[in-house]
Amino acid sequence: MATNNSLYQTQLPRLNGKNYHHWSIQMKVLYESLDLWSVVDKGISQPENSAAQQEKELEKKDKKALFLIYQSVDDPIFERISGSKSSKEALDALYNTYRGQDRVKVVRLQTLRCEFDGLRMKESETIEEFYNRVIVLMNQMRLNGEDIEEKRVVQKILRSLTRKFEYVVVAVEESKDLSTLSLENLLGILQSHEFHMKNFDDDTTEKAFQVSTGAKRKEHVKSLSETQCYYCHRYGHIMKYCKKKKEDESADANFNYEKETKEGDTVFMALEDLENFVDDEWHDDDDVLVKTNKVMDDE
């Protein structure tokens, strides 16, 4: 028994005051799986001639259901229902608290109806995203007492799609019986069309890019054919890429190099001649000096 209680605690949804809709749906499924829903929904109604054992079993089911409610709500909510004598009493108290009284319920339903009528698919939305918005709104309307038929929702979706789904909407209206078309089938049709459109858009974008690139290349070639070089005055290129200009600059560079080389050689030769001349004069002076000294000695 302790194991079962631990299992319930780990699997129980939690009511925090903002999620009553989802909590109530999950709790109903749990009660049905445990064969407790009839007790919670209708309360304990014992026949006059029922056996004591049967009465005991019904009371046991009711206490079990009440315990599960206590375990699945936050502490402040527990305080509101802690005095309940049966699971139905506790659940009805929560229903009145979070579903509202009839007047509040009517106002809320009017708001939901206006929101449903103004519902439109956004250009940035996928079919699945828009479909989920519609389903959430439909469930809220039903929860507040609106008996909204599925075919009405199907028609609403078809009327609220963006223009890119115009062709598939016409095809669905002409080929399908909207009174029997389910929301799941409609979703499948629209998603299939969306997938094909996406592939088509990708191919179109790639082809457009290729055409644009080719056009730019042709325009570039055409532009070059009309361009005149300021250096050689020929067409088809600009001065920066002029071959004649590069050849002339290369020839000038070679000429200047040869000129500098020749001038350098000339200067070097002149310096060499000057050095030789100075050496010869120096040696001549030495001879004169020697001879002069020798004459003076002889005298």
Secondary structure, DSSP 8 states (H G I E B T S, - for coil): -HHHHHHHHHH---B-SS-HHHHHHHHHHHHHHTT-HHHHHH-----TT--HHHHHHHHHHHHHHHHHHHHTB-HHHHHHHTT-SSHHHHHHHHHHHHT--HHHHHHHHHHHHHHHHT----TT--HHHHHHHHHHHHHHHHHTT----HHHHHHHHHHSS-GGGHHHHHHHHHHS-TTT--HHHHHHHHHHHHHHHHHHHHHHHHHHHHHHHHHHHHHHHHHHHT-B-TTT--BSS-GGG-HHHHHHHHHHHHHHHHHHHHHHHHHHHHHHHHHHHHHHHHHHHHHHHHHHHHHHHH-
